[in-house]
Structure formats: structure tokens, C-alpha cells
Amino acid sequence: MDVIHEDALLQPHSLDVVLAHDIYLRKYSTEELKELIELVYQHDILRYGADSPLYYSMKYTSWFLIGRILRQAAYEPFMEVLKKDEFMQLFIERGDINIGLVVGLPYPIYETLDSFAKQFLNE
């Protein structure tokens, strides 16, 4: 699928949401889950450019997918945060970045997921 095709019947962001379902993610090995995270990063660069901010408006689907991948991999550092952080739990379950968000605050969820994703890739 062309990740930046604007006239597509299915928007590229929809693919992120579809892939985030457990029924698909559980079919992948840990190494394949890592490859999928790398593809998410590559597609984001194609969609938005290398210098786009982590919190760019449509990237929440990418972060939803990355969070679901980390959960599927049972990546221990992430699982510890997931147990304690109610906002992260809601985001990973529902994909809605606005749940419980105080207007005007930065989106620390992006930095958290980015940090864990990069750690996971380097292990």
C-alpha cells in the first residue's frame, strides 16, 4: 500500500489502526514486531518528513500501533508503565489521544512510546 497516496479509498492511517488489532499482532514473532515498528517510523518519515514533531496531529495512529506492538511483545519496561499509567492504558485500549488530556499540556505519551520503542528495537 502506498503510505502517502492521498486519493486512496483507504487512508494510510486506517492501516495503522487495522494492524493494531491483537488478532493480527499475535501472529508476529518478536523480531517481526520490531520490523513492524521500523516500518511505522519509515512510513511516518514518508508521510510527514524527517523533521516533523512527534505530536503531529495524525501521528496518533502510529503511536497507537507502536503501543499495541509493545504490549503484544510484553516488553517489560513498557508493561510496568502500562500497569501504573491509567492514561496510557486508555490510549492503548481505545486509541483516543484526547482521553483525560488537559488542554495545553504537551503530549508526554508520544515521548514515552518513542523512548520504549527505540529501547525495544535496540535489544
C-alpha positions in Angstrom: 0.0 0.0 0.0 1.2 3.5 -0.9 1.6 5.1 2.6 1.1 8.6 1.2 -1.4 8.2 -1.6 -4.0 10.9 -1.0 -6.7 9.6 -3.3 -6.8 6.1 -1.8 -10.1 4.6 -0.9 -8.5 3.5 2.4 -6.4 6.2 4.1 -2.9 5.1 5.1 -3.8 5.9 8.8 -6.5 3.3 8.6 -3.9 0.6 8.0 -2.2 1.6 11.3 -5.5 1.0 13.2 -6.2 -2.3 11.5 -2.8 -3.6 12.1 -3.0 -2.6 15.8 -5.7 -5.3 16.5 -4.4 -8.2 18.6 -5.8 -10.7 16.1 -3.0 -9.6 13.7 -0.3 -8.7 16.1 -0.3 -12.0 17.9 0.8 -13.7 14.6 4.2 -12.0 14.7 7.4 -13.0 16.4 9.3 -10.5 18.5 11.7 -9.9 15.6 8.7 -9.3 13.2 7.2 -6.9 15.7 10.4 -5.0 15.7 10.4 -4.9 11.9 6.8 -3.5 12.1 7.9 -0.7 14.4 10.7 0.2 12.0 8.1 0.3 9.2 5.9 2.6 11.2 8.9 5.0 11.6 9.8 4.8 7.9 6.2 5.5 6.9 5.9 8.4 9.2 9.0 9.9 7.6 7.4 9.4 4.2 4.1 10.9 5.3 5.4 13.9 7.3 9.1 14.4 6.7 12.0 13.6 8.9 11.7 16.7 11.0 8.1 16.5 11.9 7.3 16.8 15.6 6.4 13.6 17.5 3.0 15.1 18.3 2.0 15.9 14.7 -1.8 15.7 14.6 -2.3 12.4 12.6 0.6 10.5 14.2 -1.6 9.3 17.0 -2.5 6.2 14.9 1.2 5.4 14.6 1.7 5.7 18.3 -1.4 3.6 18.9 0.1 0.9 16.7 3.5 1.1 18.4 1.9 0.9 21.9 -0.1 -2.1 20.8 3.1 -3.7 19.4 5.0 -3.1 22.7 2.1 -4.6 24.6 1.9 -7.7 22.3 5.7 -8.2 22.7 5.1 -7.9 26.5 8.1 -5.6 26.6 8.7 -5.5 30.3 9.7 -1.8 30.8 6.6 -0.7 28.9 4.4 -3.2 30.7 5.5 -1.7 34.0 4.4 1.8 32.9 1.2 0.3 31.4 0.2 -1.2 34.7 0.5 2.2 36.5 -0.5 4.8 34.0 -4.2 5.0 33.5 -4.0 7.4 30.6 -1.6 5.1 28.8 -4.0 2.2 29.5 -6.9 4.1 27.9 -4.8 5.1 24.9 -3.6 1.6 24.3 -7.2 0.2 24.7 -9.1 2.9 22.7 -6.6 4.8 20.6 -8.1 8.1 21.7 -5.3 10.5 22.5 -7.7 13.1 23.9 -9.0 11.0 26.8 -8.1 12.7 30.0 -5.8 15.2 28.3 -5.5 18.6 29.9 -5.8 21.2 27.1 -2.5 23.0 26.5 -0.2 20.3 28.0 2.3 18.6 25.9 1.8 15.0 24.8 4.2 13.0 27.0 2.6 9.8 25.7 4.5 10.3 22.4 7.9 10.7 24.1 7.2 7.7 26.3 6.2 5.4 23.5 9.1 6.7 21.3 11.6 6.0 24.1 10.3 2.5 24.7 10.1 1.7 21.0 13.7 2.7 20.5 14.8 0.7 23.5 12.9 -2.3 22.3 14.5 -2.0 18.8 17.9 -1.9 20.3 17.6 -5.1 22.4 
